[in-house]
């Protein structure tokens, strides 16, 4: 059995994947396996994985349906044969001695968790990120005291600068929370710290972390809505520190987590101490495509018995490809509706239509056509609204709900006066709205839609 299993979740990563896998090929450590977890990629990622699998016996490709990064990591943990687990994101890369450094520390001191410094990459430059200076084996209490100095630091929160003893993860059923799209790695690490006993910190960077524009980390970590998730995380921090008797001593620092953003080691501009990347490791982000004028091409779903109408904004690129609503695999809409109606999650378009009509639900989008960049709701301009009144005339719809703030604002601006009905705003099911887990969406939508009996009140006066 290998001593280390390196887990790499991969989804549509062909632009960066060779750089990532080349760094794995160059690892100086031999006693390892590499699980290439292809999460239903639709680009050339799978072919690249197969290519590297042919070249290096340590590589093993697992091709699976798209379930998201958290579930992909969880599946890989169960498939892993190694005594220890290491993680790597497909757009990042390792130093040549990364795995060897982590593994030697774990073996030498029989550690449960090893953490290392890393490089934060910004464009063509990088800077070193470090925290713990202690070189000896730390107890749980010592490690927690170090973390209390800066609990929101990526150094402690992420999974990719660490080596985990697999038996602890499995024994205590520690996994990534699949209902979270942001900070799920922070939660896993808090659980690991609760059960681990021996900790080591390496004072050397072993990982190149690249935060790209538009990533969940770059958008959610600084949003005001993220504070809600951080309050939930704060409770988990409190539980950990209370369990080891350190909360009272460090509660001011722990509570400061709410005020801090999740910090990745660079605040905007690189410091004068930053260094230039080697040219072969510089892969610029793609430029955003320009505006396109797009027409809504598929029909609303409703019949004469439909009682409520749920409105989205405009179909995403994936929905337009699938020619049906909420086509992005990470959009929670269909899981949410299935859960609320206690039905199986529909797979085909016909099953989705049947589910909606059985429960008297109609769906459409506010926008019939517009100019838009990709799937970006925030870029929408030159709107032609859909004829929402048509559904109201041909159905029994009495209540209208907007799936997200953008749909709500566009409905209010373009449709409310014509329909004479107000819409109620619901939290978006989009994967970009990572602040709302599936459980929170279920609670909010269930209370609003299925917990009410009154009709939408008609609009009075001038809008």
C-alpha positions in Angstrom: 0.0 0.0 0.0 1.3 3.5 -0.8 2.2 5.8 2.2 0.5 8.8 0.6 -2.6 9.2 -1.7 -2.7 12.6 -3.5 -6.2 13.6 -4.5 -6.9 16.0 -7.4 -10.5 16.9 -8.1 -10.8 18.0 -11.8 -13.6 19.8 -13.5 -13.1 21.5 -16.9 -9.5 22.4 -16.0 -7.8 21.7 -19.3 -6.3 25.3 -19.4 -4.3 24.7 -16.2 -4.2 20.9 -15.8 -0.9 20.1 -17.5 0.9 22.6 -15.3 -0.7 20.9 -12.3 0.1 17.3 -13.4 3.6 18.1 -14.5 4.3 19.2 -11.0 3.0 15.9 -9.7 5.2 13.9 -12.2 8.2 15.8 -10.9 7.6 14.8 -7.3 10.7 13.3 -5.7 8.6 10.9 -3.6 7.8 7.4 -5.0 5.7 5.8 -2.3 2.4 7.4 -3.4 -0.6 7.1 -5.6 -2.4 9.9 -7.4 -6.1 9.9 -7.9 -7.2 12.0 -10.8 -10.9 12.5 -10.0 -12.5 13.7 -13.2 -15.8 15.3 -12.0 -17.8 15.0 -15.3 -15.7 17.5 -17.2 -17.0 18.5 -20.6 -13.7 19.8 -22.0 -10.5 18.0 -22.7 -9.6 17.3 -19.0 -10.3 13.5 -19.1 -8.1 13.0 -22.2 -5.3 14.8 -20.4 -5.8 12.6 -17.3 -5.6 9.5 -19.4 -2.4 10.7 -21.1 -0.6 11.2 -17.8 -1.9 7.9 -16.4 -0.1 6.2 -19.3 3.1 8.0 -18.5 3.3 7.6 -14.7 2.3 4.4 -12.8 1.5 6.4 -9.7 -1.5 8.0 -11.5 -5.0 6.5 -11.5 -8.0 8.2 -13.3 -11.5 8.0 -12.0 -14.1 9.2 -14.4 -17.4 10.1 -12.6 -20.5 12.1 -13.1 -20.5 15.7 -11.9 -21.3 16.0 -8.2 -19.1 18.9 -7.2 -15.7 19.3 -5.5 -16.8 18.3 -2.0 -18.5 15.0 -3.0 -15.6 14.3 -5.4 -13.1 14.6 -2.5 -15.3 12.4 -0.3 -15.4 9.7 -2.9 -11.7 9.9 -3.3 -11.1 9.5 0.4 -12.9 6.2 0.3 -11.0 5.0 -2.8 -7.6 6.0 -1.4 -5.2 3.3 -0.4 -2.6 5.5 1.2 -2.0 5.8 5.0 -2.0 9.6 4.6 -4.0 11.9 2.3 -2.8 15.0 0.4 -4.9 17.3 -1.7 -4.2 19.4 -4.8 -6.5 21.7 -6.8 -6.3 21.4 -10.6 -5.4 25.0 -11.3 -2.5 25.0 -8.7 0.8 23.2 -8.6 3.4 21.7 -6.2 7.1 22.2 -5.5 9.0 19.1 -6.5 9.6 18.0 -2.9 6.1 18.8 -1.6 4.9 15.2 -1.0 8.3 14.0 0.3 8.5 16.9 2.8 5.0 16.2 4.2 5.5 12.4 4.2 8.9 12.5 5.9 7.6 14.8 8.7 4.6 12.5 9.2 6.7 9.3 9.3 9.4 10.7 11.5 7.1 12.0 14.2 4.1 9.8 13.8 1.9 12.8 13.1 -1.8 13.0 12.5 -1.7 16.3 10.7 1.2 18.1 9.0 0.8 21.7 7.7 3.2 23.6 5.5 3.8 27.2 4.2 2.7 28.0 0.6 3.1 30.5 -2.2 0.3 32.9 -3.1 0.4 33.6 -6.9 -0.8 36.8 -8.4 -0.4 37.1 -12.1 3.3 36.7 -12.9 4.5 37.1 -9.3 4.3 35.1 -6.0 4.9 35.7 -2.3 5.5 33.2 0.5 2.7 32.7 3.1 3.7 31.3 6.5 2.4 31.2 10.1 3.5 28.7 12.6 7.2 29.0 13.6 7.4 26.1 16.0 9.4 23.1 14.8 8.5 20.5 17.4 5.5 18.1 17.5 2.5 20.1 18.8 -0.4 18.8 20.9 -4.0 19.7 19.9 -4.0 22.5 22.5 -0.7 24.0 21.1 -2.0 23.9 17.6 -5.3 25.4 18.5 -3.5 28.2 20.3 -1.5 29.0 17.2 -4.7 29.0 15.1 -6.4 31.3 17.6 -4.0 34.0 16.5 -5.6 34.2 13.1 -8.5 31.8 12.8 -9.6 33.1 9.3 -6.2 32.5 7.7 -6.1 30.2 4.7 -3.1 28.5 6.3 -5.5 26.8 8.7 -8.6 26.6 6.6 -7.6 25.0 3.3 -6.9 21.4 2.7 -4.1 21.6 0.1 -1.2 22.6 2.4 -1.7 19.7 4.7 -1.2 15.9 5.1 -4.0 14.0 6.9 -3.9 10.6 8.6 -6.6 8.8 6.7 -7.7 6.5 9.6 -8.8 9.5 11.7 -10.9 10.9 8.8 -12.6 7.5 8.3 -13.0 6.5 11.9 -14.8 9.7 12.8 -16.6 10.0 9.4 -15.0 13.4 8.7 -15.9 14.5 5.2 -16.4 17.7 3.2 -19.9 19.1 3.7 -21.6 18.7 0.3 -24.3 21.3 1.2 -21.6 24.0 1.3 -20.0 25.7 -1.7 -17.7 27.9 0.5 -15.6 27.2 3.5 -16.4 23.4 3.5 -12.6 22.9 3.9 -12.5 25.0 7.1 -15.3 22.8 8.6 -13.4 19.6 7.8 -10.2 20.9 9.3 -12.0 21.9 12.5 -13.3 18.3 12.8 -9.8 16.9 12.1 -8.2 19.1 14.8 -10.8 17.9 17.3 -9.7 14.3 16.9 -6.0 14.5 15.9 -3.3 14.4 18.7 0.0 15.0 17.0 0.7 18.1 14.8 3.7 19.3 12.9 4.3 22.5 10.9 6.9 22.8 8.1 8.6 26.1 7.7 8.9 25.7 4.0 6.5 26.5 1.1 5.3 23.4 -0.8 2.4 24.7 -2.8 1.6 27.4 -5.4 -1.9 28.7 -4.8 -3.5 30.8 -7.6 -6.6 32.8 -6.8 -8.3 33.5 -10.1 -10.8 36.2 -10.8 -14.4 35.0 -10.5 -13.7 32.0 -8.3 -16.0 31.3 -5.4 -13.3 32.3 -3.0 -12.7 35.6 -4.6 -16.3 36.5 -4.8 -17.9 35.0 -1.7 -15.1 35.6 0.8 -15.6 39.4 0.7 -19.4 39.5 0.3 -21.6 40.9 3.0 -23.8 37.8 2.7 -20.8 35.6 3.7 -21.1 36.9 7.2 -24.1 34.6 7.7 -22.0 31.5 6.9 -19.2 32.8 9.1 -21.6 33.0 12.1 -22.3 29.3 11.5 -18.6 28.6 11.4 -18.0 30.7 14.5 -20.2 28.2 16.4 -18.0 25.4 15.2 -14.9 27.2 16.3 -16.5 27.9 19.7 -17.3 24.2 20.1 -13.8 23.1 19.3 -12.1 25.5 21.7 -14.7 24.8 24.5 -14.0 21.1 24.0 -10.3 21.6 24.8 -10.8 24.2 27.5 -9.3 27.2 25.6 -12.4 29.2 24.7 -12.5 31.6 27.6 -8.8 32.4 27.2 -9.1 33.1 23.5 -12.7 34.1 22.9 -11.9 37.6 21.7 -9.6 36.3 19.0 -12.1 33.5 18.1 -15.0 36.0 17.8 -12.9 38.2 15.6 -13.3 35.6 12.9 -16.6 37.2 12.1 -14.9 40.5 11.3 -12.1 39.0 9.2 -12.3 37.9 5.6 -10.9 34.5 4.7 -7.3 35.5 4.1 -5.2 33.8 1.5 -1.9 35.6 2.2 -2.2 38.6 -0.1 -4.3 41.7 0.2 -4.5 43.0 -3.4 -1.0 44.2 -4.5 2.0 42.0 -4.1 4.6 43.1 -1.5 8.1 44.2 -2.5 9.3 40.7 -1.3 7.4 39.0 -4.1 9.3 37.0 -6.8 8.7 36.4 -10.5 7.3 33.1 -11.6 9.2 31.1 -14.2 7.7 31.8 -17.7 6.5 28.2 -18.2 4.2 28.5 -15.1 2.5 31.8 -16.2 -0.9 31.0 -17.7 -3.0 34.2 -18.0 -6.8 34.0 -17.3 -9.0 34.1 -20.3 -10.5 37.4 -21.2 -14.2 37.6 -20.7 -16.2 37.1 -23.9 -18.0 40.2 -25.2 -21.7 40.8 -25.1 -24.0 38.7 -27.2 -27.7 39.3 -28.0 -29.5 36.1 -26.9 -33.1 35.1 -27.3 -35.0 32.8 -24.8 -35.6 29.6 -26.9 -37.7 27.3 -24.8 -41.3 27.6 -23.6 -42.6 28.1 -20.0 -43.9 25.1 -18.1 -47.4 25.5 -16.9 -51.0 24.3 -17.4 -54.5 25.4 -16.4 -54.0 23.9 -12.9 -50.7 25.7 -12.1 -51.1 27.7 -8.9 -47.7 29.2 -8.3 -45.2 30.7 -10.7 -41.4 30.6 -10.1 -39.4 33.1 -12.2 -35.7 32.9 -13.0 -33.8 35.7 -14.6 -32.5 34.3 -17.9 -31.1 30.9 -18.9 -27.4 30.2 -18.2 -25.1 29.0 -21.0 -25.6 25.5 -19.7 -29.4 25.8 -19.7 -29.3 27.2 -23.2 -27.2 24.2 -24.3 -29.6 21.8 -22.6 -32.7 23.7 -23.9 -34.3 23.7 -20.5 -34.3 25.5 -17.1 -31.6 25.2 -14.4 -29.3 23.1 -16.5 -26.1 23.9 -14.6 -25.2 20.7 -12.7 -24.5 22.7 -9.5 -27.7 24.6 -9.5 -29.8 23.4 -6.6 -33.3 24.0 -8.1 -34.3 20.5 -9.1 -32.9 18.9 -5.8 -34.7 21.6 -3.9 -38.1 21.2 -5.6 -37.8 17.4 -5.3 -37.1 17.6 -1.6 -39.9 20.0 -0.9 -42.4 17.9 -2.8 -41.0 14.6 -1.4 -40.4 13.3 -4.9 -37.3 11.7 -6.5 -34.9 14.2 -8.2 -35.9 14.3 -11.9 -33.3 13.6 -14.5 -34.9 14.1 -17.9 -36.8 17.2 -19.2 -40.0 15.2 -19.3 -39.6 14.1 -15.7 -38.9 17.7 -14.6 -42.0 18.9 -16.4 -44.1 16.2 -14.9 -42.9 17.0 -11.4 -43.8 20.7 -11.7 -47.2 20.1 -13.2 -48.1 17.4 -10.6 -47.6 19.9 -7.9 -49.2 22.8 -9.7 -45.9 24.7 -10.2 -45.2 26.9 -13.2 -41.7 28.1 -14.2 -40.5 30.8 -16.6 -37.9 33.5 -16.8 -38.4 37.3 -16.5 -36.3 38.1 -19.6 -37.3 37.1 -23.1 -34.2 38.5 -24.7 -31.2 40.6 -23.7 -27.5 41.4 -24.3 -25.5 39.3 -21.9 -21.9 38.2 -21.2 -21.9 34.4 -20.8 -24.1 33.5 -17.9 -23.6 36.7 -15.9 -26.9 38.0 -14.7 -25.1 41.2 -13.6 -24.1 42.0 -17.2 -27.7 41.9 -18.5 -28.8 44.9 -20.5 -31.2 45.9 -23.3 -33.9 43.7 -21.7 -37.1 42.6 -23.5 -39.3 41.1 -20.8 -41.3 37.9 -21.2 -45.1 38.0 -21.5 -45.8 36.9 -17.9 -49.4 38.0 -18.2 -49.9 35.2 -20.7 -49.4 32.5 -18.1 -51.7 34.3 -15.6 -54.5 34.3 -18.2 -54.1 30.7 -19.1 -53.5 29.2 -15.6 -54.7 29.4 -12.0 -51.5 31.1 -10.8 -52.1 33.3 -7.8 -48.6 33.6 -6.3 -45.4 34.6 -8.0 -41.9 34.0 -6.7 -38.6 35.3 -8.0 -35.6 32.9 -7.8 -33.0 35.4 -6.6 -32.6 39.2 -6.3 -31.9 39.9 -10.0 -35.0 38.1 -11.1 -37.0 40.0 -8.4 -35.7 43.4 -9.4 -36.2 42.8 -13.2 -39.8 41.6 -12.5 -40.5 44.6 -10.4 -39.1 46.9 -13.1 -40.6 45.3 -16.2 -43.5 43.1 -15.3 -45.2 44.0 -12.1 -47.3 46.9 -13.4 -48.6 44.8 -16.3 -49.5 41.7 -14.3 -50.9 43.6 -11.3 -49.2 41.1 -8.9 -46.3 41.5 -6.6 -43.6 38.8 -6.6 -42.0 37.5 -3.4 -38.2 37.2 -3.5 -36.6 33.9 -2.7 -32.8 33.2 -2.2 -31.2 32.1 -5.5 -30.6 28.4 -6.2 -27.5 29.3 -8.3 -24.2 27.8 -7.3 -22.8 31.4 -7.1 -25.1 31.9 -4.1 -22.9 29.6 -2.0 -23.9 31.4 1.2 -27.2 29.4 1.0 -26.7 25.7 1.5 -29.3 23.3 0.2 -30.7 22.9 3.8 -31.0 26.7 4.1 -32.7 27.0 0.7 -35.1 24.2 1.7 -36.0 26.0 4.9 -36.5 29.4 3.2 -38.4 28.2 0.2 -40.4 25.7 2.2 -41.6 28.4 4.6 -42.4 30.9 1.9 -44.1 28.7 -0.7 -45.5 25.7 1.2 -46.0 27.4 4.5 -48.3 30.0 3.1 -51.9 29.9 2.1 -52.7 33.5 1.2 -52.6 34.8 -2.3 -50.2 37.4 -3.5 -51.8 40.8 -2.9 -52.6 42.8 -6.0 -50.5 45.8 -6.8 -52.2 49.0 -5.6 -51.4 52.4 -7.0 -48.6 53.3 -9.4 -45.4 51.3 -9.5 
